[in-house]
Amino acid sequence: MKVQENSVNLSDIINHRRKDLRREKELKPINILKEEIESSKKDSTNPNINKNSISFKKALDQDDDVAVICEYKPASPSMGDISNIKIEDAVKAFDQSGASAISILTEERYFKGSLENLRSAHTLTHIPIIRKDFIVNEYQIYQAKNAGANAVLLMNGIYPDLEDGIKICNELEIDPLVECRNRDDISNALNAGAEILGINNRNLENFEVDLKTTEKLAGYVPPEILLVSESGVRSKDDALQLSKYGVDALLIGTSIMGSDGYNGILKTATNIINAVKGKRIVRT
């Protein structure tokens, strides 16, 4: 699958995300969102109550295996359309493959995701689910909780106050995965109290991928902090390469979603997950 020529950049995505968010907040003010979350705690029949048996963080902390987070990713700015598989079929394939967790992209304009996909996934599986989006405001964290997410992605340089964002996540009992792109990001995340760090192998300015990014930065992540390598895994060989750098988990979207239909997705995900069983290395 080739990277398509496009003029979309990170600033475009963030600007559109902020505009979309203003509309979402007008349709449902944050006080209403908070009331719905409180009501759902008291209503055992509410489908958005967190029914997953373990937390996102615990799901990634395997004894000997590198955990795999399979991502539902219909499209991306760099690839264009990736897959038209339904959320129900994708979640079933992820579940059967042995995925430790599921990532659901909820950005609509460039990734063709939605919160509705997250809500659907939540009702279909007991595997922990992370909302992956360009989170720029606390409102989106409350949205994630209300839709059934077990975790959210917070990005250095995009979420305005990581410490406050992590605090909100803790109050809502969902796990923040804090994404980092350099040593300063890692230091900032650790100082903010992050317990799960992600290293993005994709340069968000030009969308180029380099797995060596994880290799360069993994040594700056303390062993007690869970480390997730994000983006760029095209095969089980890539997964094995990243495992040697001491990662605790891999987040994989395009290579799995780009497989041919349900059977292709199941096969690709299963092959990668089986390849990294017993390959977890403790960082020192």
VEXTI-538426 format. One record per residue: x, y, z of N, C-alpha, C, CB in turn; residue in three letters. Coordinates in steps of 0.001 Angstrom, whole numbers, plus 500000, padded with zeros to 6 digits. Glycine has a CB too. Layout:
<recs>
XYZXYZXYZXYZALA/...
</recs>
This chain:
<recs>
500842498806500000500000500000500000500877501243500000499048500006501220MET/500714502118499037501580503280498894501010504497499616501790503599497421LYS/501937505314500101501526506579500694501020507488499587502695507245501474VAL/499844508072499779499291508916498737499833510342498854497761508917498808GLN/499869511021497716500285512412497724499149513253498297500676512893496294GLU/499449514080499301498427514959499841499091516145500513497516514208500831ASN/498319517173500708498850518394501305498394518575502742498440519593500487SER/497805517550503318497320517628504691498501517626505641496361516460505010VAL/498477518509506628499504518495507652498858518487509030500442519701507499ASN/499694518365510057499182518250511419498359519469511819500329518059512395LEU/498790520645511410498056521862511765496653521851511179498811523100511284SER/496524521358509952495201521245509333494290520353510170495319520690507901ASP/494840519205510556494053518236511324493606518833512654494866516954511568ILE/494542519476513364494219520045514672493201521175514533495495520561515365ILE/493370522026513548492429523144513359491017522643513082492894524046512208ASN/490913521641512217489592521086511930489028520376513158489664520116510738HIS/489917519740513918489439519046515125488849520029516118490579518257515787ARG/489487521174516264488976522194517181487616522725516718489980523351517303ARG/487466522914515417486182523381514877485091522347515115486304523683513371LYS/485401521092514839484419520026515054484035519937516529484973518672514566ASP/485032520122517391484791520013518828483866521122519314486114520058519597LEU/484022522312518775483124523409519172481677523054518864483511524721518452ARG/481453522442517735480093522029517370479590520939518317480052521526515907ARG/480441519991518640480056518897519530479686519434520914481197517868519644GLU/480449520409521388480186520981522715478891521777522738481345521874523147LYS/478537522376521600477264523104521514476089522124521544477212523966520222GLU/476255520988520888475183519993520848474982519320522206475485518939519787LEU/476094519124522926475995518502524250477020519154525176476222516952524168LYS/476602520153525948477515520835526871478151519859527865476770521936527630PRO/479307520220528386480061519306529230479311518936530508481394519918529580ILE/478484519847531026477738519508532241476739518385531978477008520744532783ASN/476163518352530773475252517259530410476032515959530276474502517576529090ILE/477211516046529693478067514881529532478420514286530888479339515251528765LEU/478780515134531826479133514672533169477927514042533870479681515838534009LYS/476750514633533666475530514071534266475245512682533716474326514994534009GLU/475469512490532420475233511179531809476201510134532374475379511267530273GLU/477442510544532600478431509620533168478015509215534576479841510263533187ILE/477581510183535370477148509881536736475914508982536739476853511177537500GLU/474988509244535827473775508431535751474097506998535348472785509044534760SER/475069506847534439475405505509533953475992504637535058476387505604532794SER/476632505272536042477201504509537154476104503839537988478053505426538045LYS/474925504463537980473825503969538803472881503047538036473048505131539366LYS/473081502976536712472177502207535862472886500976535322471647503072534704ASP/472616499833535891473308498602535493472915498131534099473023497504536493SER/471830498711533543471407498303532196472010499182531107469893498337532094THR/472710500246531517473296501166530537474422500475529780473821502446531230ASN/474342500404528447475364499705527660476731500368527688474913499592526246PRO/476789501631528126478071502328528133478821502193529451477858503778527829ASN/478231501458530408478963501193531641480153500306531312478047500527532714ILE/481301500641531892482507499865531629482321498441532119483732500510532300ASN/482259497497531191482020496099531559483269495244531384480883495525530726LYS/484369495876530965485573495109530701486166494581531996486596495959529956ASN/486702493367531927487137492681533134488436493241533698487302491220532853SER/489311493780532863490568494340533345490798495711532734491742493405533020ILE/491686496479533335491988497811532828492881497727531591492662498658533916SER/492937498820530863493817498916529703495263498701530126493658500282529006PHE/495657499347531208497039499234531685497391497788532029497253500131532912LYS/496511497126532744496781495736533128496818494824531904495719495238534120LYS/495990495113530920495956494283529711497279494342528955494815494727528794ALA/497981495465529055499261495617528357500429495013529124499534497075528100LEU/500227494772530400501316494299531259501329492778531309501180494878532680ASP/501754492165530212501825490716530109503115490205530774501759490275528621GLN/503096488973531222504285488425531889505478488335530938503977487042532464ASP/505331487560529881506433487318528958506148487803527537506753485852528931ASP/504900488112527249504517488459525884504509489970525672503145487880525557ASP/504841490385524473504608491767524063503131491871523689505551492193522858VAL/502420492760524356500993492925524086500797493600522726500313493756525211ALA/499672493304522093499350493923520800497995494618520893499344492861519657VAL/497996495901520541496766496689520457496397496776518983496940498127521099ILE/495299496157518606494839496211517220493947497434517032494078494911516833CYS/494158498149515941493462499414515751492448499369514603494466500510515498GLU/491252499859514895490236500023513853490464501374513198488777499911514437TYR/490966501332511969491452502525511271490967502491509822493011502614511330LYS/489801503046509531489257502980508176490068503758507143487856503490508179PRO/490717504847507571491457505686506629492506506482507385490505506633505854ALA/493392507144506639494377508035507245494793509083506224495612507241507755SER/495357510209506675495782511238505728496874510758504776496269512450506478PRO/497738509879505260498860509430504432498492508286503486500001508998505316SER/497486507485503873497136506306503078495829506442502311497054505113503966MET/495011507404502690493672507471502110492811506376502709493725507342500569GLY/491869505845501943491012504766502428491843503500502637489850504497501437ASP/491653502869503785492406501658504117491510500433504080493055501790505498ILE/490319500533504664489419499385504713487982499846504901489823498425505843SER/487051499095504332485629499376504548484980498295505410484894499488503203ASN/485794497504506093485249496454506948484425497072508075486382495576507525ILE/483338496465508415482468496972509466483121496812510832481120496254509435LYS/482774497700511737483342497663513085483056496319513755482778498814513939ILE/481866495774513516481510494495514146482452493378513704480059494119513809GLU/482760493336512418483628492280511896485078492484512342483549492237510363ASP/485518493737512360486888494016512781487093493635514244487224495498512567ALA/486160494029515114486286493711516534486282492203516753485151494364517334VAL/485446491505516011485417490045516115486767489444515732484308489464515224LYS/487361489959514656488667489457514223489739489773515256489051490057512865ALA/489719490984515800490695491354516821490550490456518037490531492827517222PHE/489312490230518428489024489392519598489561487982519387487507489348519878ASP/489266487409518238489677486028517960491187485894517770488963485515516724GLN/491835486969517357493274486918517116494079486868518420493704488123516291SER/493448487281519521494155487311520794494711488672521140495261486321520779GLY/494168489728520547494621491084520847494453491388522329493851492112520003ALA/495398492134522886495321492516524297494386493696524515496704492855524824SER/494286494554523510493424495733523591493071496169522172494121496897524381ALA/492100497077522085491653497582520785491691499104520807490220497069520442ILE/492238499672519751492240501124519567491172501488518548493642501637519110SER/490370502479518883489335502955517966489610504411517624487914502791518584ILE/489876504674516355490050506045515899488689506724515824490764506087514523LEU/488586507914516400487289508593516425487291509913515653486876508848517857THR/488423510283515049488468511490514225487768511209512903489938511958513985GLU/486816512036512537485937511733511403486464512222510054484592512336511646GLU/487040513395510020487344514061508752488451513369507956487739515490509015ARG/489543513000508640490706512445507947490878510940508141491944513144508411TYR/490300510398509227490470508975509530489176508179509404491021508814510922PHE/488084508893509101486769508269508930486363507430510146486766507396507680LYS/486730507935511326486346507269512560485123507925513164487495507279513555GLY/484717507441514350483566508035515026483466507514516450482268507738514255SER/482823508297517289482529507835518648481537506686518623481981508984519503LEU/480690506666517596479722505571517480480441504240517300478759505819516301GLU/481548504243516568482343503022516440482869502566517798483511503242515470ASN/483264503536518617483755503200519954482630502587520796484330504458520654LEU/481468503219520739480324502687521490479982501266521043479099503600521317ARG/480017501048519748479713499718519214480744498696519688479668499753517674SER/482008499063519589483073498147520002482931497774521466484446498771519751ALA/482539498744522266482391498506523706481335497445524007482029499805524416HIS/480293497411523193479228496436523422479563495060522840477928496942522822THR/480634494992522040480953493759521324482063492932521952481331494087519935LEU/482821493512522874483980492798523399484256493168524845485204493085522551THR/484954492281525530485423492558526892486865493039526874485295491306527778HIS/487487493111525706488855493604525601488861495107525856489463493275524207ILE/489796495624526648489857497070526888490024497868525596491003497390527835PRO/489409499047525573489377499883524378489964501263524679487934500016523847ILE/490807501738523761491357503084523887490791503974522793492900503058523820ILE/490408505185523173490003506183522178491254506856521638489021507237522791ARG/491472506734520333492605507390519691492085508539518840493425506386518830LYS/492541509720519169492075510924518498493078512032518810490616511316518953ASP/492829513193518262493625514362518600492885515062519738493839515321517350PHE/493212514656520947492527515159522135493119516516522486492654514162523334ILE/492304517561522372492779518918522617492067519582523791492599519756521375VAL/491113518881524375490302519486525424489764518396526344489141520312524817ASN/489566518736527605489070517765528569487729517179528154488950518404529931GLU/486953517935527409485644517475526953485751516118526267485020518499526001TYR/486812515933525484486968514686524739487283513498525651488066514839523701GLN/487891513772526793488139512698527763486814512235528356489106513173528890ILE/485951513192528693484625512839529210483801512123528140483883514100529698TYR/483927512571526893483258511868525795483679510405525745483566512549524455GLN/484990510182525850485530508823525781484957507951526891487061508849525869ALA/484930508480528093484375507735529224482903507418528983484542508531530533LYS/482159508393528497480729508214528292480428507207527183480085509544527968ASN/481388507038526265481194506100525152481693504699525482481903506611523911ALA/482293504532526654482723503200527071484201502918526957482012502208526294GLY/485023503951526718486465503735526577487109503406527922487133504973525966ALA/488152502593527860488956502280529043490205503146529122489349500811529038ASN/490519503835528014491739504637527945491594505691526855492978503742527679ALA/492473506696526907492524507711525852493981507996525523491785509020526283VAL/494203508462524312495533508890523883495669510386524125495779508546522382LEU/496691510755524893497023512167525097498382512417524462497029512550526624LEU/498482513426523609499697513669522850500433514904523354499370513822521375MET/501729514736523619502565515870523963502468516938522876504024515427524161ASN/502316518180523310502262519272522354500899519511521760503214519022521271GLY/499967518605521999498604518761521471497606518894522615498224517563520567ILE/497704518017523624496872518236524806497546519330525635496683516903525644TYR/496822520381525991497453521578526560498086521410527938496452522646526641PRO/497558520536528774498078520376530136498046518892530493497245521221531170ASP/499161518214530260499197516767530464498891516378531902500549516222530067LEU/499431517111532846499204516763534248497721516818534589499991517702535167GLU/497045517840534119495609517967534365494838516879533626495109519356533937ASP/495251516591532391494586515539531628494704514183532302495162515465530233GLY/495886513879532808496100512614533514495258512571534786497597512424533854ILE/495152513692535464494333513768536681492867513480536367494469515156537339LYS/492366514053535283490976513812534885490771512332534565490596514687533661ILE/491714511753533839491624510322533515491565509477534784492822509887532650CYS/492416509799535738492431509045536997491102509165537727493566509534537900ASN/490526510359537714489228510569538370488131509762537689488858512060538365GLU/488236509616536368487227508883535605487529507388535525487121509455534207LEU/488664506980536097489090505573536110489299505032534694488054504714536846GLU/489938505857533861490397505395532564491892505711532462489583506063531395ILE/492611504947531645494066505072531587494505506003530454494706503693531410ASP/495394506958530742495950507788529682497215507155529093496258509191530215PRO/497242507016527782498455506638527061499041507938526522498163505586525896LEU/500209508320527005500795509607526648501823509415525536501445510276527884VAL/501556510034524409502413509855523239503583510834523239501600510021521963GLU/504766510283522921506004511061522929506739510908521602506910510623524095CYS/507471511953521228508229511905519972509713512209520157507640512880518983ARG/510106512596521381511504512896521654511768512824523156511882514287521101ASN/513023513051523555513397512944524971512666513964525833514901513123525133ARG/512491515166525326511780516187526099510338515778526361511817517528525371ASP/509701515173525362508336514677525547508273513625526647507799514094524238ASP/509259512724526647509289511664527656509441512264529047510436510673527374ILE/510357513215529190510551513878530472509287514599530917511712514861530390SER/508641515271529982507412515996530283506304515045530736506955516793529061ASN/506192513913530045505160512925530381505397512326531762505123511811529328ALA/506635511992532053506958511403533352506717512403534478508415510922533376LEU/507083513651534263506863514685535274505370514934535505507554515987534857ASN/504565514670534468503109514861534588502433513677535272502489515077533206ALA/503189512585535481502623511425536170502182510293535272501479511853536972GLY/502628510282534022502225509224533090502787507874533522502691509556531663ALA/501972506839533355502394505470533674502444504585532433501452504856534704GLU/501912505099531317501974504399530027502440505416528990500568503764529629ILE/503571505150528376504103506048527357504035505385525993505549506454527685LEU/503737506173524979503768505689523605504836506438522824502389505852522931GLY/505590505722522034506549506352521124506016506175519716507992505736521272ILE/505746507303519060505192507257517711506325507205516695504279508477517448ASN/506384506134515929507416505992514900507108506806513649507576504534514528ASN/505924507389513608505535508198512456505784509678512748504046507959512096ARG/506494510332511865506687511768511952505389512450511523507891512232511072ASN/504751513148512437503443513723512142503513514953511245502753514081513420LEU/504714515422510960504843516551510049504840516100508591506117517324510352GLU/505492514953508321505545514473506932505014513054506763506963514534506426ASN/504579512430507875503967511099507908504950509964507566502801511059506944PHE/506236510255507532507217509205507288507413508366508555508563509815506824GLU/507739507086508350507867506150509473509301505663509607506918504954509291VAL/509780505602510853511111505080511135511061504317512455512170506229511188ASP/511170502990512393511110502164513603512277502445514540511094500687513232LEU/513335503039514014514486503365514852514143504427515895515645503842513986LYS/513026505126515694512595506116516679512383505453518037511301506816516216THR/511756504285518024511561503552519281512895503113519861510655502330519062THR/513779502639519009515095502200519497515844503349520174515938501634518336GLU/515794504529519588516523505683520119515971506161521459516483506821519121LYS/514660506013521647514016506611522820513690505629523938512764507284522399LEU/513645504342523632513210503347524629514058503390525896513263501945524030ALA/515347503645525764516236503644526918515976504758527909517631503730526462GLY/515203505762527499514885506873528398513588506638529172514781508167527607TYR/512940505521528909511698505183529608512007504213530736510654504573528633VAL/511756504583531992512056503703533124511341502360532997511661504379534438PRO/511945501289533533511366499952533377509990499788534011512289498943533962PRO/509683500606535021508371500478535674507261501159534884508427501064537076GLU/507615501895533832506639502560532970506373501689531751507138503970532541ILE/505103501453531451504767500652530281505067501440529005503280500226530321LEU/505696500781528049506096501427526806505394500794525613507610501349526628LEU/504702501636524862503984501202523668504662501812522444502475501609523734VAL/504999500982521468505518501488520198504353501596519222506649500559519629SER/504176502786518646503035503063517786503488503296516339502260504284518308GLU/502761502733515420502906502983513979504101502257513362503043504469513731SER/503904501874512109504997501386511290505204499891511226506202501975511753GLY/504430499115512001504595497659511950503894497126510707504028496980513238VAL/504681496671509755504119496165508498504077494642508451504924496685507323ARG/504821493997509350504937492540509316505366492038510686505944492084508225SER/505378490712510826505838490145512089507326490404512302505554488646512129LYS/508078490579511227509501490910511366509679492284512007510200490871509992ASP/508846493243511616508882494565512243508527494460513725507915495533511528ASP/507528493638514018507105493456515411508243492859516240505854492547515487ALA/508930491888515676510055491261516374511196492253516571510552490033515598LEU/511428493095515570512472494106515689512186495051516845512605494894514389GLN/510955495536516924510577496450518001510631495764519363509177497007517755LEU/510328494478519405510377493738520662511782493751521259509912492299520446SER/512782493752520397514177493754520860514562495060521538515112493495519694LYS/513759496105521330514054497399521940513454497528523340513536498517521055TYR/512760496485523794512217496498525150510837497092525284513124497231526026GLY/510061497058524213508698497582524319507802496573525034508127497911522916VAL/506782497086525695505814496227526378504605495941525508505369496866527682ASP/504368496812524528503191496649523668503418497320522326501937497227524343ALA/502664496869521335502681497440520002501274497886519646503223496428518965LEU/501150499063519038499863499513518524499940499448517006499507500966519024LEU/499067498633516400499153498359514976497807498606514305499618496919514732ILE/497835499446513263496599499757512567496616499400511100496298501189512710GLY/497387500137510306497310500041508852497585498653508307498263500994508242THR/498657498004508773499027496707508197497976495637508461500363496254508752SER/497290495737509591496226494777509898494951495146509150495959494723511418ILE/494568496422509239493333496854508579493434496783507059492987498270508999MET/494644496877506523494823496832505088494780495437504502496100497463504736GLY/494650494432505366494543493057504892493182492828504239494757492064506053SER/493062491755503483491871491520502667490727490932503480492205490597501512ASP/489784491784503877488572491322504541488797490736505913487904490320503703GLY/487722490137506431487756489576507779488855488529507932486407488963508124TYR/488931487583507014489921486510507129491344487041507046489697485471506044ASN/491556488043506195492882488626506083493293489357507344492936489565504912GLY/492361490110507911492635490826509157492932489843510286491444491729509534ILE/492123488816510389492328487806511424493695487139511280491219486752511364LEU/494049486769510056495319486082509811496513486980510130495394485612508356LYS/496472488223509650497583489142509871497766489440511361497357490445509097THR/496657489735512038496730490040513465497241488837514250495355490472513994ALA/496728487653513942497136486442514655498619486155514459496309485246514187THR/499099486308513229500511486048512946501432486976513728500780486194511458ASN/501067488250513799501895489216514534501844488942516032501433490657514244ILE/500649488687516548500489488422517984501258487164518398498994488270518341ILE/501182486119517586501906484889517898503417485094517811501474483768516954ASN/503850485964516904505286486182516703505950486820517918505512487055515484ALA/505195487625518687505813488325519820505478487689521166505377489774519829VAL/504874486530521137504660485792522389506020485363522945503729484544522163LYS/506215485617524211507476485237524857508642486134524499507819483834524502GLY/508382487265523833509469488144523373509629489422524197509235488518521939LYS/508898489521525275509007490741526092510342490766526823507839490831527108ARG/511017491890526725512319492077527368512178493188528401513440492418526316ILE/512688492970529589512616493987530637513706495031530386512772493344532057VAL/513309496289530276514284497365530109515019497614531409513601498652529630ARG/516289497948531313517078498219532526517520499672532563518308497291532596THR/
</recs>
